[in-house]
Amino acid sequence: MKLLNSKKGILVFCAAIYLLLLICGLLTPKVADDWEYSLSFATGEPLSSLAEIAPSMRAHAVVMNGRLFSHALVQTFLFLPRAVFPFLNAGMFLALILLLYRLCRRGKEDNILLLAVLFGAVWVFTPDFGQVFLWLDGACNYGWSCTLGLLFLLPYFKKALGKDNTVYGPMFWVLWMLPGVFIGGYLENTSAAVLVLSVLLWMLTRLYRREKLSFFTILPILAAAAGFLFMLTRPAEAMKTLSGDWFSSLGTGVVGALLAYRELAIPLYFFAAAFVLCLRTGCDQDRLILAAVLFFGSLFAAFVLAAASYWPHRCMAFPAILLIGADGVLYSELLAGRQRTLVLCISAVLALAVLYNGLFGMADIVSTYRSVRGNEARILEGKEQGQTEFVVPLVKVHTRYSPLCGQLKYLDTDDPDSWPNRFMADELGVSSILGFEEE
């Protein structure tokens, strides 16, 4: 047990997480939006240099949305050699798990079981895992926003808990304005939740802990607010807001958010039961407040989507991550108390779920990769022989670990000029591509 909870044991487990995500990433092909973002929004031609990304994003702000920071990263990685992104993306995923671990563990004592449970919960309960953490466009938008959001909030969590001796001087807060602007303008619901949580944590520090805070501590929050406004006021983003009667459809949006949040029922039930148990057993009050703040952030990140005219299910990634964080805080408290046997049984069940989902998920990732890459190979081979129009089979997927699960369309079966057929054809240099359902 001492070996498992040693620094060496933690490093070995982290290396295993990194290697798993790296393998999954290398086996995730270019699909859907990746084809569109391989082209410049300014010219419609494939990107030929990194310098073309700036004018492409200017055009993107007019025709698509205001997520210029995240989509500039998408175009950068699509321009670079394909292997670059999986290596960096695996590191971002590992950083997310370690940030959750940093928030959830008691004190500074390592606990590899807590680390494993957090990884298992993210693996099992994150909606559309393949789109959030493996697919290039989705990972840059949704997976990376979770990591960057928690990273920005970390100093505020430390201040609110009051159990960290780190001294943050004025220069730190001034420099922290840069990530504030970045995460504020990164992804609509994640940015909104990060902004609200940072204000809440600042107020907890000031009012609950009665700690005097300098003016500099509010500067990164103001910078995040500026980034958020920048994103929302881009022409395409503002047009979406003004063109729809979002107020009258708010009720429908709330129902949609409720239905989406229902898929997090298991971690939600665990939070409710564990919170009551922790109250009855007299757990650390600050830890309970931390769990409650994370839970509130999860609810806010989910239900702010009610104001959107459309949102894909992968937008529930940050609500899921914050809820898992809240569960992790309570789990670590129960693990240290009299409920150790109970939480160990829960851990065993989660381990079986990870194994079950992992086996089928990895098989689906491999199957999707082979099918997509096989279709691309047939198109390129036909192109060399002078063929210009292609009909290829659609890809069958079975789990949410495939990037093509759910709302993401591989190819249209009727119109070769529709999305994403047109962009895939342009990138591969052929006239048209259609999909068909195999018998």
Secondary structure, DSSP 8 states (H G I E B T S, - for coil): -TTTTSHHHHHHHHHHHHHHHHHHHHT----THHHHHTB-TTTSSB--SGGGHHHHHHHHHHHT-S-HHHHHHHHHHHHS-TTHHHHHHHHHHHHHHHHHHHHHSSTT---HHHHHHHHHHHHHHSTTHHHHHTSHHHIIIIIHHHHHHHHHHHHHHHHHHT-------HHHHHHTHHHHHHHHTT-HHHHHHHHHHHHHHHHIIIIIS-----GGGGHHHHHHHHHHHHHHTSHHHHHHHHHS-TTTTHHHHHHHHHHHHGGGHHHHHHHHHHHHHHHHTT--HHHHHHHHHHHHHHHHHHHGGGG-S---GGGGHHHHHHHHHHHHHHHHHHHHTTTHHHHHHHHHHHHHHHHHHHHHHHHHHHHHHHHHHHHHHHHHHHHHTT--EEEEE-----STTSTTSTT--S--SS-TTSTTHHHHHHHHT-SEEEEE---
